[in-house]
């Protein structure tokens, strides 16, 4: 009945059904419908489906999550990243870390959040440096800088292990944006 109701034209009804479907994690029909709701046109229904899938520990397909990772909505990107963390990193990191800016940023955060090892942190930093070689919007550039900071911090990497970060900071600083400059200074401080 919930699967049927979740196809309502009302966003709130679909969202409520998604929350309730998450109470039945062993039902394959419920999980399939939740996965379908990941691409719902309503952000309320998408968020509810994401929360339910995260709560149940469901493992989605990477291609189901990718649209969330590149969304303009920070909330979608956050939930996409959380769903990505349910999937073993070896099955997606090579592909997603090489992706466009938002995909690389979100997958790097998922990688170092789920497995905070020096090796994963170095891969995340390398992905961020590779991403800077193409066009990156100011908003994504801020996220990229902050992702590098997280990777360096949780990965417990020595500045000597990533000298290319110092070169990157030297090349980028200063910018015309005070917020970006602040994030670059944080990276420079780490490199001391």
C-alpha positions as CSV (number, residue, x, y, z in Angstrom):
1,X,0.0,0.0,0.0
2,X,2.8,2.4,0.9
3,X,4.5,1.7,-2.5
4,X,1.3,2.6,-4.2
5,X,0.7,5.7,-2.2
6,X,4.3,6.9,-2.8
7,X,3.3,7.5,-6.4
8,X,0.9,10.2,-5.4
9,X,1.0,13.6,-7.2
10,X,1.3,15.3,-3.8
11,X,4.9,15.9,-2.7
12,X,4.2,15.7,1.0
13,X,2.4,12.3,0.6
14,X,5.4,10.9,-1.3
15,X,7.8,12.2,1.4
16,X,5.7,10.7,4.2
17,X,5.5,7.4,2.3
18,X,9.3,7.4,1.8
19,X,9.8,7.9,5.6
20,X,7.5,5.0,6.3
21,X,9.0,2.8,3.7
22,X,12.3,3.1,5.5
23,X,10.8,1.4,8.5
24,X,10.6,-1.8,6.4
25,X,14.2,-2.3,5.2
26,X,13.9,-6.0,4.4
27,X,11.1,-5.4,1.9
28,X,12.6,-5.4,-1.6
29,X,9.7,-3.5,-3.1
30,X,10.1,-0.8,-0.4
31,X,13.8,-0.4,-1.1
32,X,13.2,-0.3,-4.9
33,X,10.6,2.4,-4.5
34,X,13.0,4.4,-2.2
35,X,15.7,4.2,-4.8
36,X,13.3,5.4,-7.4
37,X,12.4,8.4,-5.2
38,X,16.1,9.5,-5.3
39,X,15.3,11.0,-8.7
40,X,11.9,12.5,-7.6
41,X,11.2,16.1,-8.8
42,X,10.3,17.1,-5.2
43,X,13.3,17.9,-2.9
44,X,11.1,16.9,0.1
45,X,10.5,13.5,-1.3
46,X,14.1,13.0,-2.4
47,X,15.4,14.0,1.1
48,X,12.9,11.7,2.8
49,X,14.0,8.8,0.5
50,X,17.7,9.5,1.2
51,X,17.1,9.6,4.9
52,X,15.2,6.3,4.8
53,X,17.9,4.6,2.7
54,X,20.7,5.9,4.9
55,X,18.8,4.8,8.0
56,X,18.4,1.3,6.6
57,X,22.0,1.0,5.4
58,X,20.9,0.2,1.9
59,X,23.6,0.0,-0.8
60,X,22.5,1.9,-3.9
61,X,24.0,1.9,-7.3
62,X,26.5,4.7,-7.9
63,X,24.6,5.9,-11.0
64,X,21.5,6.4,-8.8
65,X,23.5,8.7,-6.5
66,X,25.5,10.7,-9.0
67,X,22.7,13.1,-9.8
68,X,22.5,14.0,-6.1
69,X,26.3,14.7,-6.0
70,X,26.1,17.3,-8.7
71,X,22.8,18.9,-7.6
72,X,22.6,22.7,-7.0
73,X,21.1,21.8,-3.7
74,X,23.6,21.4,-0.8
75,X,21.1,19.1,0.9
76,X,21.0,16.8,-2.1
77,X,24.8,16.8,-2.3
78,X,25.0,16.0,1.4
79,X,22.6,13.1,1.2
80,X,24.3,11.8,-2.0
81,X,27.6,11.8,-0.1
82,X,26.1,10.0,2.8
83,X,24.5,7.3,0.5
84,X,27.9,7.0,-1.3
85,X,29.5,6.1,2.1
86,X,27.3,3.0,2.3
87,X,29.0,1.6,-0.8
88,X,32.5,0.1,-0.6
89,X,34.9,2.9,-1.8
90,X,36.9,0.5,-4.0
91,X,33.9,0.2,-6.3
92,X,33.5,3.9,-7.0
93,X,36.6,5.9,-6.0
94,X,38.5,5.6,-9.3
95,X,35.6,6.7,-11.4
96,X,34.2,9.5,-9.1
97,X,37.4,11.1,-8.0
98,X,38.2,11.7,-11.7
99,X,34.7,13.3,-12.2
100,X,33.8,16.9,-12.6
101,X,34.2,19.4,-9.7
102,X,31.1,18.6,-7.6
103,X,31.4,14.9,-8.1
104,X,35.1,14.9,-7.2
105,X,34.5,17.1,-4.2
106,X,31.6,15.1,-2.8
107,X,33.3,11.7,-3.5
108,X,36.5,12.9,-1.9
109,X,34.6,13.9,1.3
110,X,32.8,10.6,1.3
111,X,36.2,8.7,0.9
112,X,38.0,10.4,3.8
113,X,34.9,10.4,6.0
114,X,34.3,6.7,5.6
115,X,37.9,5.6,5.7
116,X,40.2,8.3,7.1
117,X,43.6,6.8,6.0
118,X,46.6,8.7,4.8
119,X,46.3,6.9,1.4
120,X,42.7,8.0,1.0
121,X,43.5,11.5,2.1
122,X,46.3,11.7,-0.5
123,X,43.9,10.5,-3.2
124,X,41.4,13.1,-2.2
125,X,44.0,15.9,-2.2
126,X,45.2,14.7,-5.7
127,X,41.6,14.7,-7.0
128,X,41.1,18.3,-5.7
129,X,44.4,19.5,-7.3
130,X,43.4,17.8,-10.6
131,X,40.0,19.5,-10.4
132,X,41.6,22.9,-10.1
133,X,43.1,22.5,-13.6
134,X,39.6,23.0,-15.1
135,X,37.0,25.6,-14.6
136,X,35.6,25.7,-11.1
137,X,32.9,28.2,-9.9
138,X,33.7,30.2,-6.8
139,X,31.2,28.3,-4.7
140,X,32.7,24.9,-5.8
141,X,36.2,26.3,-5.3
142,X,35.4,27.1,-1.7
143,X,34.0,23.5,-1.2
144,X,37.2,22.2,-2.9
145,X,39.5,24.1,-0.5
146,X,37.5,23.0,2.5
147,X,37.6,19.4,1.2
148,X,41.4,19.6,1.0
149,X,41.5,20.9,4.6
150,X,39.3,18.0,5.8
151,X,41.4,15.4,3.9
152,X,44.7,16.8,5.2
153,X,43.3,16.9,8.8
154,X,41.6,13.6,9.1
155,X,44.2,11.8,7.0
156,X,47.0,13.0,9.3
157,X,49.2,13.8,6.4
158,X,52.5,15.5,6.8
159,X,53.0,18.7,4.8
160,X,56.1,17.0,3.3
161,X,53.9,14.3,1.8
162,X,51.9,16.8,-0.3
163,X,54.3,19.6,-1.4
164,X,52.1,20.2,-4.4
165,X,49.5,21.8,-2.0
166,X,52.0,24.5,-1.1
167,X,52.7,25.2,-4.8
168,X,48.9,25.4,-5.4
169,X,48.4,27.9,-2.5
170,X,51.3,30.1,-3.8
171,X,49.8,30.0,-7.3
172,X,46.2,30.9,-6.2
173,X,46.8,33.4,-3.4
174,X,45.7,36.2,-3.3
175,X,42.3,36.2,-5.1
176,X,39.7,38.9,-5.3
177,X,37.5,37.0,-2.9
178,X,38.1,37.4,0.9
179,X,36.4,34.1,1.8
180,X,38.6,32.2,-0.7
181,X,41.6,34.0,0.6
182,X,40.7,32.9,4.1
183,X,40.5,29.2,3.1
184,X,43.8,29.5,1.2
185,X,45.5,30.9,4.3
186,X,44.2,27.9,6.3
187,X,45.8,25.6,3.7
188,X,49.0,27.7,3.9
189,X,49.0,27.4,7.7
190,X,48.8,23.6,7.4
191,X,51.8,23.6,5.1
192,X,54.1,25.4,7.5
